Amino acid sequence: MTRVGSDIQSLAELRSKSGIRGNRAIFTEYEREYCDRKPDAWASLGGIFCAKEACIKALSGFADLPKITFIDIEITHEENGRPTIRAGARLRPWMTEAGVELDVSISHSLDYAMATVIATRSP
């Protein structure tokens, strides 16, 4: 079984949300530090935000999904820059038991960021 989630975000709208950049209920320490190292921190932040939204949308297609929040999903990066999803403490056990794997793609251009997540569940 496969489920797909996608999200798009205006970076201008994201910039206008007071306090979002440092919000610990949305972004992990790794994510905040990663974005702070980038030339355009807002573009990276927007991509990560979209990836989390897209992940929640994809996972919501599974009826037995436990209750999760943004902080249960961390967007990390491989050495080559490819984004990956690391499940947090509430999500990881369910994913292991349910046989769910996630893949993510993030893109940004001009004033928009977008992400797509594919959630695959083994039969």
N, C-alpha and C positions, 0 to 999 in steps of 0.2 A: 504494500500500500504506500502510495506517495502523495504527499501534500505539498503545496507551494504557497508561499507568502511573498508579497512584495510591498514596498513602501517608497514614497517619494517625499522629499522635504525641501521647502524653500529655505535657503540659507539666510535670506533677509529676515524671514519670519523667526527662524531659530535664534538669530542674533538679538531679536527684540524681546525674547523671553528672559526677563531679569533672573539672574542666578542659576540658569540651567547649566552653564558650563562647569560649575563646581558642585552640582547636585549629586550627592552621594547615594541618593535613592534611585538614580538613573544610571550613573556612570561609575565604574570601578576605578580604583586608584591607577591600575595599569592603563585603562582607557584615557583617563585625564592626562596622565604623563605622556602617553603616546601622542595625543593631539597637541600638547604643549610643545613637543619637539618638531612639529611640522610647520612648514612655511605658512600654510593657511590652516590654522587650527580649527576654524569653523567648518571648513569643507570636510576635514577628517571627522570632526564631531558629528556633523550631519550624516555622514556615511555610517558611522557607528550607531547613531540613533535609529536610522532607517533599518539597519540590519537587525537591531533588537525588535523593532516593530514587526518586521517581516518574519522573524523567527516566531514571535508570539502568534502571528496570523497562521503560519504553517502548522505549528503545533496544536492550535485550537481545533484543527480538523480531527484530532484523536479524542474520542469521548472520555477516555480514562486519564487524561492529562491532569496532574495535580495543579493546585493553584500556584501560579508563579508571578513574579514581578520582573521588572527590568534588571534588577540586580542579580537575578538568578541566571542571567545570560551575560557572558563576557565575550567581547569580540577581541581576539588576540591576532597575532600576525606571525607567519612563518618568516624565516630569514630573508626570503625573496620578496617579502611584503604582502604575500597572499593572505587575505583575512580568513580566520577560522573561528568557530564558535566553541567556547568552553562552557560546559554546563556547570552551574553552581550546585551547592549542597542539596537543595530541595529537588532540583531537576535531574541531576546525574543518576541517582538510584533508579528513578522511573525509566529513564532512557535506556539504562543497562538492562533492566528487567523486561522492558517492552521491545527491545531490539531496535531502537530508533537511532538513526544517524542523521547528521545535519551537514549541509554544505551551503556556503554563502558566497555571493558575489556583490561587491560594492562598486559604485561608480559615482563620480561627481563631475559636473561641467558647468562653468559659469556660476549661476546662482542656485543650482539644484544639486541635491544628492539623492541617490536611490540605491536600493538593495533588493536582492531576491534571495530567498532561502528555500531550499528543497529539503524536506524531511521525508526520509525513507524508513519504513518499518518492515522488518523481516517477517515473513509469514510464520 
